[in-house]
Amino acid sequence: MSRFPRRATPRRYLMCSPAHFKVTYSINPWMDPSKPVDVPLAVAQWEDLRDRYRSLGHTVEELTPRPGLPDMVYAANGATVVEGRVLGARFAHPERGPEAEAHLEWFREHGFTDIHEPTHINEGEGDFAVTSSCVLAGRGFRASPLSHGEAQEFFGRPVLGLDLVDPRYYHLDTALAVLDDAANDVMYYPPAFSPGSQSVLRRLFPHALIAEEPDAVALGLNAVSDGLHVLLPQAAVGLFEPLRARGYEPIGMDLTELLKGGGSVKCCTQELRG
């Protein structure tokens, strides 16, 4: 039985079509340039996700994809937005570097004025997860630990660092998902984190939904929730019943082409808070 009444709240998301998506380099364990990408199928899967958000009452803004930037589809990495304040990204790998300015240009053109261009490496919502009490921040593979203090100073919210130790879960959003930010409800995969970080998560979220390995490997934690509906990879079948038991409505999405780049539902979705 759910501990809290579940209610969907309208969200605003930023997404970018995979029109130029391909895997020509490898910067995470999921990427294999020898495996061809079916771009029309990737676009169709992405459009299904976009249209599903809209059918649920959410607003989806679209960032224009740019040739030569195949990973722009993973829009979550381009910035973190809290209460209308935009913390830009600074990418760890040069292949993705120009994406940061593409995102900042979009924010400037759409009326956002409180924008911070970061000094330290962070990859947006890949490693920042926002709850009502704090911002959870991953480190270990991409983000610099120094980016945590930078984010805390800019947002004026506590930023809590978590150490990632399994390269398959190179970003926080591959190992942890916020299900209900108001109720501080999350789900995560403990082995993705160091022992100390697992202890911190147990203290902060004693009632969290704990994922098993098959669902984590399916990137089931790369999910997006509006407080009621949880959109997640359809292959993460072991998470569906536990989510329903908590009062959520899981919605399975097929993003198998985009999994070839190491991302799924959340990677494709940046939340424009405020």
Residue, then its C-alpha position, 0 to 999 in steps of 0.5 A: m500500500s502507498r505511504f502517500p497519496r499519489r498525484a501527478t503534477p504538470r511538468r515542463y521538459l526539454m528534449c532534443s530529437p535524435a535526428h543526428f544520433k549515432v555511435t561513432y565513439s565510446i565514452n561509456p560501457w554501453m557504447d559500441p561503434s561496431k553496432p549500427v544505429d537505426v536512426p528512423l527507429a530512434v526518432a520514432q521511439w523518441e517521438d513516442l516518449r515526447d508524445r506520451y509526456r504531452s498526453l499526460g498533460h506535460t509541456v515539452e519544449e524542443l531543442t534543435p539538434r545539431p549535426g556533429l553532436p550525436d549525443m544531444v538527444y540526451a538532453a538531461n545532460g545539458a543543464t540543471v534547472v531549479e526554481g528557474r535558475v539554470l546551472g549550465a553543463r561542462f562536459a568531461h569529454p570533448e566530443r560532447g563539449p559544444e552541447a553545453e553552449a547549445h543549451l545555454e543559447w536555448f535558455r537565453e533565447h527562451g527568457f531565462t536570465d539567471i544562468h550560471e556557466p560552470t567552472h567545474i565539470n558537471e553533466g547536468e541532470g545526469d549527476f544532479a537529482v533534485t528532491s525537496s530537501c536537497v540536491l543529490a550529486g553523483r561523482g566518480f566517472r564524469a562530474s568533478p567533486l568541485s561542481h557540488g560546491e558550485a551547485q550549492e552556492f548557485f542554487g542555495r540548496p544543500v548538495l549531497g555527494l554520492d560516489l559511483v563505483d560501477p562504470r556501467y552506472y557512470h551517471l547518477d541518473t542511471a543508478l537512482a531516480v526521484l519518484d516523488d520529490a515532495a515526499n522524498d521518495v526514490m528508487y536506486y540500485p545499491p551496488a552502483f554506489s560506494p559502501g559509504s554512499q549506500s549508508v547515506l542513502r539508507r539514512l536519507f531514504p529508509h523506505a526507498l524502492i531497491a532495484e535488483e540487478p536485472d532492472a538496473v542493467a536494463l537502465g530501469l532507474n533511468a526513469v522520469s516520474d511526475g509524482l504518479h506516472v513513472l516512465l521507464p524502460q519496458a525491459a525493467v519488468g521487475l520494477f513494475e509491481p513494486l511501483r504499483a504497490r507504492g501507488y505509482e502507475p509505471i509506463g514502459m517505454d521502448l528506447t532500445e535504439l537510444l540505449k546503444g548510447g547509454g541512455s534511456v527515458k531520463c537521459c532524454t528528458q531535462e526538467l525545467r523546474g520553475 
